[in-house]
Amino acid sequence: MIDAHLLLVEDEQRLAEVLQKQLNESGFRADIASDGYVGKKMMEQGNYDLVILDINLPLMNGYELCSEIRKTNSNTPIIMLTALGTPENKLIGFESGADDYVLKPFDFRELLARINVFLKRSNGKILTNQKLKIMDLEMDTDSKTVMRSGKRIELTAKEFSLMELLVRNKNKVLTREYIIEKVWNLDFETGTNIIDVYVNYLRKKIDKDFEPKLIHTKFGFGFYCNENEL
C-alpha cells in the first residue's frame, strides 16, 4: 500500500528516528509519538493506516494505549514492537487488541513484511463487505461486530480473527498449526496453549449462554465450528 500513514509510538529516541527513516525510505509516511499519552492524542486527531507500538512507554503503557485505541477503532492494525517476550506478555498484548507481536531486537525486513501483510489485508477489506453466518450467529467483517440471537457480543481483535476463521471453515476441523499460522502468523513457540486459552474465551462469550453450542474440539486433531459435534 503506497504512501500509507503509520504511527510509531516509541520512547527510545534513537530507535524511533532510525525506524522512521527506514519506513520513509520504504515508501511510507511515519509519525513518531514518544509516550503513550501523545500517541493516544495523535490517534484521535490523525488518520493512520497502521500503528507500531512499544509496551514500556511513559505516561500510558502500550497495553493501555492499545486498549484505548480499540474502544473506538477496531480496524487499524496494531503491531507491538517490544523486548517483553514471555507468553504472558504476548497474551496480554493480544488481549489488549494487538494484531501482531514483534520482539526486539528485530530484523527490519521482517517488520516490513508484516506491515505489508496487514496493509494489504486492510486495503482488501474495502472490497470484501461480508457478513458471515452460522445458525443464529452473525459476524460483520467490516464493522467487526458479532451478534447471536439478536444480542451483541464484544470480542477482542484476536478473538474476532479466531472466530472468523472457524466460521469461514465451518464443519472443517482446523489443526493448532493451521490456526497459529492464520491468526498468529507463526509468532508463537511450539507447544504454546494460546489457542486453547482463546477457544475458552470464545466459548464463554459465544456458547455459554446459548444453544446449540457452536465451538467444538476434536481431540487429537483440533477445533471446528458447527451446530453439531462431529
C-alpha positions in Angstrom: 0.0 0.0 0.0 1.9 3.0 -1.3 2.1 6.2 0.9 0.4 4.5 3.9 0.4 6.7 7.0 2.0 5.0 10.0 2.2 5.9 13.7 5.3 4.8 15.6 4.9 5.0 19.4 8.4 4.6 20.8 10.2 6.4 23.6 13.7 5.3 22.6 14.6 8.3 20.5 17.4 6.8 18.5 15.4 3.7 17.6 12.4 5.8 16.7 14.4 8.0 14.4 16.1 5.1 12.7 12.8 3.3 12.2 11.1 6.4 10.9 13.9 6.9 8.4 13.7 3.2 7.2 9.9 3.4 6.9 10.1 6.7 5.0 12.6 5.1 2.6 10.3 2.2 2.1 7.5 4.5 0.8 5.5 5.2 4.0 4.8 8.3 5.9 5.8 7.7 9.6 5.0 9.9 12.5 6.6 9.4 16.0 4.9 9.7 19.4 7.4 9.5 22.3 4.9 8.5 25.0 1.5 6.7 25.3 -0.5 9.9 26.0 0.8 11.7 22.9 0.2 8.5 20.9 -3.4 8.5 22.1 -3.9 12.1 21.1 -2.3 11.6 17.7 -4.6 8.6 17.0 -7.6 10.7 17.9 -6.6 13.5 15.6 -5.0 11.7 12.7 -6.0 9.1 10.2 -3.4 6.3 10.4 -3.3 3.1 8.4 -1.2 1.1 10.9 0.3 1.6 14.4 3.7 0.3 15.6 3.6 0.3 19.4 6.2 -0.2 22.2 4.9 -1.5 25.6 7.2 0.2 28.1 6.1 3.8 27.4 5.9 6.8 29.7 2.5 8.1 30.9 0.5 5.3 29.4 2.0 1.9 28.6 1.4 0.1 25.3 -1.2 -2.3 26.7 -3.3 0.6 28.0 -2.9 2.6 24.7 -3.8 -0.4 22.6 -7.0 -0.9 24.7 -7.8 2.8 24.4 -7.4 2.7 20.6 -9.7 -0.4 20.4 -12.5 1.3 22.2 -13.2 3.4 19.1 -11.1 1.8 16.4 -11.4 -1.9 15.7 -9.9 -1.9 12.2 -6.5 -0.2 12.2 -3.7 -2.9 12.5 -1.6 -2.6 15.6 1.9 -4.3 15.8 3.5 -4.4 19.2 7.3 -4.0 19.0 8.9 -4.8 22.3 11.6 -6.6 24.3 9.0 -8.3 26.5 8.7 -11.8 25.0 7.1 -14.1 27.6 3.9 -15.9 26.7 2.1 -13.9 29.4 3.3 -10.6 27.8 2.1 -11.8 24.4 -1.2 -12.9 25.7 -1.8 -9.5 27.4 -0.8 -7.8 24.2 -3.3 -9.7 22.1 -6.0 -9.3 24.8 -5.4 -5.6 24.6 -6.2 -5.7 20.9 -2.9 -6.1 19.1 -2.8 -7.8 15.8 0.8 -8.9 15.9 3.8 -9.0 18.3 7.4 -8.5 17.1 10.3 -8.9 19.6 13.3 -6.6 19.9 16.0 -7.0 18.6 14.4 -7.5 15.2 15.2 -7.5 11.5 13.6 -4.5 9.8 12.9 -6.7 6.7 10.7 -8.9 8.9 8.9 -5.9 10.4 8.4 -4.5 6.9 7.0 -7.8 5.6 4.4 -7.9 8.5 3.5 -4.3 7.9 2.8 -5.0 4.2 0.7 -8.1 5.1 -1.6 -6.1 7.4 -1.9 -3.1 5.0 -2.9 -5.4 2.2 -5.5 -7.0 4.4 -6.8 -3.7 5.5 -7.0 -2.4 1.9 -8.7 -5.5 0.7 -11.4 -5.2 3.3 -12.9 -2.3 1.3 -13.8 -4.8 -1.4 -15.0 -7.6 0.9 -18.1 -6.4 2.6 -19.1 -9.7 4.1 -21.5 -10.9 6.7 -20.8 -14.4 8.0 -23.5 -16.6 9.5 -23.8 -19.9 11.2 -27.1 -20.8 13.0 -28.1 -17.7 14.9 -24.6 -16.2 15.0 -23.8 -13.3 12.6 -20.4 -11.7 12.1 -19.8 -8.4 10.2 -16.2 -8.4 8.9 -16.3 -4.6 8.2 -17.7 -3.3 11.5 -16.1 -6.2 13.5 -19.4 -6.8 15.2 -20.8 -10.1 16.4 -24.5 -10.9 17.1 -26.0 -14.1 18.5 -29.8 -14.4 18.9 -30.0 -10.6 18.5 -27.5 -10.0 21.3 -24.3 -8.2 20.6 -21.1 -10.0 21.7 -17.9 -8.0 22.3 -14.8 -9.7 21.0 -11.2 -8.6 21.1 -9.3 -8.4 17.8 -7.7 -11.8 18.2 -11.0 -13.4 19.4 -12.7 -12.0 16.3 -10.0 -13.3 14.0 -10.1 -16.8 15.5 -13.9 -16.9 15.4 -13.9 -15.6 11.8 -11.5 -18.4 10.8 -13.7 -21.0 12.4 -16.9 -19.7 10.8 -15.3 -19.4 7.4 -14.2 -23.0 7.7 -17.4 -24.4 9.4 -17.7 -28.2 9.5 -13.9 -28.4 8.9 -11.5 -29.4 11.7 -8.6 -26.9 12.0 -5.3 -28.0 13.5 -3.5 -25.9 16.0 -0.7 -25.4 13.5 -3.1 -24.1 10.9 -4.8 -21.7 13.4 -1.4 -20.4 14.6 -0.3 -19.7 11.0 -3.6 -17.9 10.0 -4.3 -16.0 13.2 -1.0 -15.5 14.9 1.3 -15.5 11.8 3.6 -18.3 13.3 4.7 -15.9 16.0 4.4 -18.5 18.8 6.5 -21.3 20.2 5.6 -24.9 19.5 3.6 -26.2 22.4 2.0 -23.0 23.5 -1.5 -23.2 24.9 -2.5 -19.8 23.4 -5.1 -21.4 21.1 -6.7 -23.3 24.0 -6.9 -20.1 26.0 -8.6 -18.2 23.2 -11.0 -21.0 22.4 -12.0 -21.0 26.0 -12.5 -17.2 25.8 -14.8 -17.7 22.8 -16.8 -20.4 24.4 -17.6 -18.2 27.4 -18.8 -15.4 25.1 -20.3 -17.3 22.1 -21.6 -20.6 23.7 -22.0 -20.3 27.4 -25.5 -18.6 27.4 -26.7 -20.0 24.1 -27.8 -23.3 22.4 -26.8 -25.1 20.4 -23.0 -24.9 21.1 -21.1 -23.9 18.0 -17.4 -24.3 19.0 -16.2 -27.9 19.4 -12.9 -29.8 19.9 -12.0 -33.0 18.0 -9.4 -34.4 20.4 -6.1 -35.1 18.9 -7.0 -33.1 15.8 -8.1 -29.5 16.5 -11.1 -27.3 16.7 -14.2 -26.7 14.5 -17.4 -24.6 14.3 -20.7 -26.4 13.7 -24.1 -26.7 15.3 -23.5 -30.4 15.9 -20.5 -32.3 17.2 -18.6 -34.5 14.7 
